[in-house]
């Protein structure tokens, strides 16, 4: 699946990026396609640490 590249809403709270539902759907879609963490972070213009899953 090819996703259109458009700036997604970015909100911050006390220097923490809050991912919107739309951001999470894009991350899940790209992850399911086998894209790397670096690719996803660059695609969304986020830091890799922003999109790392919590363990």
C-alpha positions in Angstrom: 0.0 0.0 0.0 1.3 3.4 -0.9 0.4 6.2 1.5 0.2 9.8 0.4 3.0 11.8 2.0 1.5 14.8 3.7 2.4 16.5 6.9 0.4 14.8 9.7 -0.8 16.6 12.8 1.8 16.8 15.4 1.0 17.8 19.0 3.4 18.2 21.8 3.0 18.3 25.6 6.0 19.2 27.7 8.4 18.4 24.8 6.7 15.0 24.2 5.3 14.2 20.8 1.7 12.9 21.0 0.9 10.6 18.1 -2.6 11.1 16.6 -4.7 8.2 15.6 -3.8 8.9 11.9 -0.1 8.8 12.8 -0.6 5.4 14.5 -2.5 4.0 11.5 0.4 5.1 9.2 2.9 3.5 11.5 1.0 0.3 11.7 0.5 0.2 7.9 4.2 0.8 7.2 5.2 -1.7 9.9 3.0 -4.4 8.3 4.6 -3.7 5.0 8.0 -4.5 6.5 9.3 -1.0 6.5 12.2 -0.2 8.8 11.9 1.9 11.9 14.3 4.4 10.3 12.1 4.6 7.1 8.9 5.1 9.2 10.5 7.8 11.3 11.8 9.6 8.2 8.5 9.3 6.4 6.6 10.9 9.3 9.5 13.3 10.2 9.6 12.0 13.8 12.4 10.8 15.9 12.8 7.0 16.0 12.3 7.1 19.7 8.8 8.7 19.2 7.5 5.7 17.3 9.2 2.9 19.2 6.6 0.6 20.8 6.4 0.6 24.6 7.5 -2.8 26.1 
